Amino acid sequence: MKITYLGHASLHIQFDETSIIVDPFITGNPLASDIDINSLKADYILITHAHQDHILDVEAIAKNNLGTTIVSNYEIAMHYGG
């Protein structure tokens, strides 16, 4: 297992062939300016809550990774499912 800190509350967790991103707030975070969100692989995106500094890049990462599953509470999951 490999865990990479992406800045603020964001993590990239990799184990075997599975890739998980937690609370993707990358493009709005100056400390993460060297990270290209288009290069991030995500089988799952976990969202702890819907503050902007935890969800800013959810849609962009999910669109770049067809088949990504978003895991969160019901309201957030339904929002992105739509």
TORKOL-4160 file (C-alpha; in steps of 0.2 Angstrom, whole numbers, padded with zeros to 4 digits, m for minus):
82
<pt num="1" X="0000" Y="0000" Z="0000"/>
<pt num="2" X="0006" Y="0018" Z="m0004"/>
<pt num="3" X="m0002" Y="0033" Z="0003"/>
<pt num="4" X="0003" Y="0050" Z="m0005"/>
<pt num="5" X="m0002" Y="0067" Z="0004"/>
<pt num="6" X="m0009" Y="0078" Z="m0010"/>
<pt num="7" X="m0011" Y="0093" Z="0001"/>
<pt num="8" X="m0024" Y="0100" Z="0013"/>
<pt num="9" X="m0035" Y="0085" Z="0017"/>
<pt num="10" X="m0032" Y="0076" Z="0001"/>
<pt num="11" X="m0024" Y="0058" Z="0000"/>
<pt num="12" X="m0020" Y="0046" Z="m0014"/>
<pt num="13" X="m0021" Y="0028" Z="m0008"/>
<pt num="14" X="m0015" Y="0014" Z="m0019"/>
<pt num="15" X="m0015" Y="m0004" Z="m0016"/>
<pt num="16" X="m0013" Y="m0018" Z="m0028"/>
<pt num="17" X="m0022" Y="m0011" Z="m0044"/>
<pt num="18" X="m0034" Y="0000" Z="m0034"/>
<pt num="19" X="m0033" Y="0018" Z="m0033"/>
<pt num="20" X="m0043" Y="0029" Z="m0020"/>
<pt num="21" X="m0043" Y="0048" Z="m0019"/>
<pt num="22" X="m0049" Y="0056" Z="m0003"/>
<pt num="23" X="m0056" Y="0074" Z="m0003"/>
<pt num="24" X="m0049" Y="0080" Z="m0019"/>
<pt num="25" X="m0044" Y="0098" Z="m0016"/>
<pt num="26" X="m0030" Y="0101" Z="m0028"/>
<pt num="27" X="m0032" Y="0114" Z="m0041"/>
<pt num="28" X="m0037" Y="0127" Z="m0028"/>
<pt num="29" X="m0023" Y="0123" Z="m0016"/>
<pt num="30" X="m0007" Y="0133" Z="m0020"/>
<pt num="31" X="0003" Y="0119" Z="m0010"/>
<pt num="32" X="m0002" Y="0106" Z="m0023"/>
<pt num="33" X="0001" Y="0117" Z="m0038"/>
<pt num="34" X="0014" Y="0104" Z="m0045"/>
<pt num="35" X="0000" Y="0090" Z="m0046"/>
<pt num="36" X="m0009" Y="0088" Z="m0063"/>
<pt num="37" X="m0026" Y="0081" Z="m0059"/>
<pt num="38" X="m0028" Y="0075" Z="m0076"/>
<pt num="39" X="m0014" Y="0062" Z="m0072"/>
<pt num="40" X="m0023" Y="0055" Z="m0056"/>
<pt num="41" X="m0030" Y="0038" Z="m0057"/>
<pt num="42" X="m0045" Y="0035" Z="m0046"/>
<pt num="43" X="m0056" Y="0019" Z="m0045"/>
<pt num="44" X="m0064" Y="0027" Z="m0030"/>
<pt num="45" X="m0066" Y="0045" Z="m0023"/>
<pt num="46" X="m0071" Y="0046" Z="m0005"/>
<pt num="47" X="m0079" Y="0062" Z="0001"/>
<pt num="48" X="m0080" Y="0066" Z="0019"/>
<pt num="49" X="m0091" Y="0081" Z="0018"/>
<pt num="50" X="m0096" Y="0094" Z="0005"/>
<pt num="51" X="m0085" Y="0109" Z="0009"/>
<pt num="52" X="m0077" Y="0116" Z="m0006"/>
<pt num="53" X="m0060" Y="0112" Z="0001"/>
<pt num="54" X="m0064" Y="0094" Z="0000"/>
<pt num="55" X="m0074" Y="0092" Z="m0016"/>
<pt num="56" X="m0066" Y="0105" Z="m0028"/>
<pt num="57" X="m0059" Y="0092" Z="m0040"/>
<pt num="58" X="m0071" Y="0078" Z="m0038"/>
<pt num="59" X="m0080" Y="0081" Z="m0055"/>
<pt num="60" X="m0064" Y="0083" Z="m0065"/>
<pt num="61" X="m0056" Y="0068" Z="m0058"/>
<pt num="62" X="m0071" Y="0057" Z="m0060"/>
<pt num="63" X="m0073" Y="0063" Z="m0079"/>
<pt num="64" X="m0055" Y="0058" Z="m0082"/>
<pt num="65" X="m0058" Y="0041" Z="m0075"/>
<pt num="66" X="m0073" Y="0033" Z="m0082"/>
<pt num="67" X="m0080" Y="0020" Z="m0070"/>
<pt num="68" X="m0075" Y="0030" Z="m0054"/>
<pt num="69" X="m0086" Y="0026" Z="m0039"/>
<pt num="70" X="m0090" Y="0041" Z="m0028"/>
<pt num="71" X="m0092" Y="0036" Z="m0009"/>
<pt num="72" X="m0100" Y="0048" Z="0003"/>
<pt num="73" X="m0116" Y="0051" Z="0012"/>
<pt num="74" X="m0132" Y="0049" Z="0002"/>
<pt num="75" X="m0135" Y="0067" Z="m0002"/>
<pt num="76" X="m0117" Y="0070" Z="m0009"/>
<pt num="77" X="m0118" Y="0053" Z="m0019"/>
<pt num="78" X="m0134" Y="0057" Z="m0027"/>
<pt num="79" X="m0128" Y="0075" Z="m0032"/>
<pt num="80" X="m0113" Y="0067" Z="m0041"/>
<pt num="81" X="m0124" Y="0053" Z="m0048"/>
<pt num="82" X="m0135" Y="0065" Z="m0057"/>
